[in-house]
Amino acid sequence: MEERTEPWNIAAQLDELRAQDLWRELTPLDEVEGVIVRAGGREWVNFSSNDYLGLAGSPEMRAALEEGIAKYGGGAGASRLVCGTHRVHRELEDALADFKGTEAALTFSSGFAVALGTIPALVGPGDTIILDKLCHASLVDAARLSGATIRVFPHNHLEKLERLLGTAKGRVLVVTESIFSMDGDAALLREIVELKERHGAWLLVDEAHAVGVLGPQGRGLAAALEVDQRVDLHLGTLSKAFGLSGGYLAASRQVIDLMVNRARSFIYSTAPPFHLVHALVAILRHIRSERGDALRKAVRDNAQRTKNMLSSMGLGSPNTPAAILPVLLGEERLAISASQRLRAAGFLIPCIRYPTVARGSARLRITVNGPHSISQIDALGAALRAAV
Ligand SMILES: *Cc1c(COP(=O)(O)O)cnc(C)c1O
């Protein structure tokens, strides 16, 4: 055999991904209209979006964006430290702090950027980060970037967490999601709060899949469990239930002041566009309103109906207050073909594989939104019965 001299080996890498059933490609769409997506004259019911409340395409969203465009136009021009902070950014951050019950908040261009900026700004070499095994890639990458010692406990394993807390060095930061993005189950936040307090550690909770959906006014799982005042760092996204894009850290005034000075993804990135920030202020008000309560109830009812359907089919589903319902299939190939059969039957449901989840724990990830109709959910049940 001829020795490979080409150092990049892109083609070989792609072949390897295909051989392992780990190949992914982007699904082109022509149109997204609520929970319906269209391409090439065909349409599918979308059970993969994190736009839980259906706000992205709502009349409220269009009105808020149009008002923002009329008032402010587009981009912010530079980072806020360079170009000044527009009143509308402060308005959103004050509203987010009030929403999360913290002294202050800081917004970033995405949830991913919040993690990458804030975790390395708080801990470094000599410190310890303790993560739940199922934490999102943004949290894992941020932990690596920080240079702190990384310790991992098996998902929701409190005894192991306690042991790690007992031996951790330096500043100790415990990191977890509240609703886990690929398993849909909830962190044991009450117990984790007790443990971190007993050991004098800090706790960061990523509420990406809970904010807007769970808790009073959609304030998240920590608020629902009444432990929000004991969480040190609240991280969240404005890209999921908020139906737009961006992310925030809500914390004490001192922590936020430190982030303005140290969080590199805040300092060296252009501020989110004004019209988008203006719309986020309006959407946050909407999420907190009685109308928001009705949207949350629709998510809850639809999720319950879907969970009942899955259990009746023996496809299990976690005991969860959330709307992410994984159907575990194991082998990558099985998940791919189930996803393809569902596509043929008119449903867009992703198969989730390594490296998003562990090898051999491939799954369908069904995400239920408030605007799904009962007949769409029941039709999904029939299609699933045939597909898996
Ligand atoms: C989606 C997600 C993020 C990233 O948020 P974006 O605003 O999409 O960048 C962070 N954490 C978790 C748990 C997520 O699911």
The ligand as an ORCA input file, in Angstrom:
! r2SCAN-3c Opt
* xyz 0 1
  C     -28.820     25.044     23.129
  C     -28.032     24.964     24.382
  C     -27.031     25.902     24.663
  C     -26.594     26.904     23.653
  O     -27.486     27.957     23.489
  P     -27.484     28.738     22.089
  O     -28.185     30.011     22.415
  O     -28.229     27.873     21.133
  O     -26.056     28.944     21.719
  C     -26.400     25.828     25.883
  N     -26.728     24.883     26.786
  C     -27.663     23.962     26.535
  C     -27.984     22.943     27.572
  C     -28.334     23.961     25.323
  O     -29.238     23.024     25.063
*
